[in-house]
Amino acid sequence: MAPRPPLLWRCRDRELRLGARPLVMGIVNVTPDSFSDGGRYVEPAAALAQARRLRAEGADLLDLGGESTRPGAAAVSAEEEWRRLAPVLEALAAEGAGGALLSVDTTKAAVARRALELGAHIINDISALTADPAMAGVARDFQAGVVLMHLQGTPRTMQQAPHYDDVVAEVCGYLAGRLAALAAAGLDPARLAVDPGIGFGKSVEHNLQLLAHLDRLAALGRPVLVGVSRKSFLGRLTGREAPGERLAGSLAAAMYALQRGAHIIRVHDVKESCDVAKLVAIFGHEETDDVVHQPTATAGGARPA
Ligand code: HH2
């Protein structure tokens, strides 16, 4: 794998350099019903402890979610979503999240605004800022980093009969269109990242096609974030029914995604994923010593500009 030219992702007052070393985004689901860890971190103290643990394990970014997006999950109101997120975000923002960037996984402008007011850096929106007409304005006003994810259908129905004529072309075309539309609406393209939405209205074959052709998504010129962690297609491929048994599959898929063009992996298992990221950087570097001799704890791009 040839070294890649550095790419900048601006997220409010922070600037991430995406180059040789991939970044790791740790997942904190403050929900009762997430597909792999629902209920474990629904209490603020448990969620906060998990966020601190993921940061200590090396997460460059922490992604906090207050609504599950798994197929068939119940929708929650903005008030309920914020009630779940607020104490955790408040505490993390107050302590600077240990240097990690804070991301909020939401499709609701009211939730995103309040999170940004508390100090979050990134809006991770599975609807690519289409679900709430006010979302693009919030992202622009706060100069937030944004993850634009592809989703076919709605979380409730997306896995019923996903269909594409050419999944890679359609996902890339959709995200290119969102980048262009948001730039026309006044958002700074340097603040936008893209995500193929693995498992969101996709069959196993669609997911595999997208992972194999991530280079085409990377060709859009923006950071590529990929979430494969513990997802059901890995269970189907390995025969591991329980999400908690899918660690090896998740790491293999993360490594593959990073080698095919992803810059950031969104994961539940941060410690193990950081090892993968580190090895990808070493394998992908012509001058291996440059990477190996960097201090590991500060190797991230998650530092103030
Ligand atoms: N996957 C999930 C949620 N949010 N955001 C992005 N950008 N990319 C993803 O692949 C993605 C995402 C689903 O995972 P999880 O958060 O663990 O589950 P749930 O939605 O059930 O809370």
Residues whose N, C-alpha, C, O or C-beta is under 5 A from the ligand:
A	BS01	HH2	N29 D33 S34 F35 E67 S68 T69 R70 N124 V147 M149 D195 G197 I198 V226 G227
